[in-house]
Amino acid sequence: MRTRISVATVRGEFIQQVEAISGVNLLACNQCGKCSAGCPVGFSLDAMPNQVIRMAQLGVEAVLDSETIWTCASCLTCVARCPKGIDLPRVMEALRQIALRRGNDHLCATEIDPELIAEAPPTGNHRRIPKIHTLTWGTHEHALLPRLHAVYQGRRL
């Protein structure tokens, strides 16, 4: 597949949108490949992480059709390995957001097998976990957090 690259595409609206959503400067990546080398799901990707960011750098909107943006586990291994500190999971999330805004759903909810839905855990507060905003320092409920309460009162532990 041939792609025409111009100043208009490299400085285009697509790149600006990705950078605005992710907060990442795409051109900071120098394509060292350390993100791809350490990616734990790299074996299942159709495009390696460094290829995805390269396509985004060049304004190639076909990156939105890649399975990689949906397969990324956001494990932050790539961020830990990157010498430039590129937050690639944020870029992947930005690309997913753009794809969803354009109507490119990765999975249609009506296509999910009803048996899988039945096996899913129930929603809501089924464990009856107390809400943190109900805790107050002046009542017996502070016993749930004795160490924090002691620090709050200025005592040493």
Order of alpha helices (4+ residues) and beta strands (2+ residues): alpha-alpha-alpha-alpha-alpha-alpha-alpha-alpha-alpha
